[in-house]
Amino acid sequence: MNQMLWPVRLADYAYAQSLLIGWQIADHSKDKHWKLFETALDSYLRSQDDKLALEARYHALLESLDQFKTLFALGDGHLATQMIFIRILFDLGEDAAAIAQIESLVQTMTWLLEPLHEDLRIQINRPFLPLLHECDQRPLRGDLGTWIQAAVIEALEIKRAPSSYFQNDLSLLKKLAANPNRGAEMARRERLLRLRLGLPKAVATVTPLPTRRKQIDPNAAVWESLERQAQI
């Protein structure tokens, strides 16, 4: 029996480290799509191996795409399947198709855009990958449900336009206002859009997660100048 790659590879992803044991010991005996899902996930993870030749990585990516399409055709609607499939579409530059998949996902799983009840704990019994690579090293803050919400909402907000400045729509950004897993870019986007719309600066309810750069705003003076001008 071949050893699966995902338990080893996902150990390098910050968000997955607290989930990995649960995924490994979960009972998948009644999950009829599990074996194909594992194979498809491994194909995708091979495509991310920078030790392989570029051609081999691209072939693995296309192979994983076909395998996830087969899972859908077989009726597999698991959240993990949908998230990885969307990620593959983004990797292939199929942004419009990926956004359409996200919009379909949030329509069928409405909890992704709604405040979660404090007693509700989301659990996912399959390993998964976030929609964007930027979330791979984002550790869980709070419960898994809010982490997934942040990952899904941010992917939709980032990919639907180069900048939130052109959207004139704060609705998605507001949904992240109290989410402890919100990335620093979302805070910057909200601040810029509020400035664009002539709205007051939002009161920070959470500290955005730091990115690779130090969590210092090098443009603080510029922001303050722009906001003063907007108030004139």
Secondary structure by P-SEA (a helix, b strand, c coil): cccccccccccccccccccaaaaaacccccccaaaaaaaaaaaaaaaacccccaaaaaaaaaaaaaaaaaaaaaccccaaaaaaaaaaaaaacaaaaaaaaaaaaaaaaccccccccccbbbbbcbbbbccccccccccccccaaaaaaaaaaaaaaaaacccccccccaaaaaaacccccccaaaaaaaaaaaaaacccccccccccccccccccccaaaaaaaaaaaaac
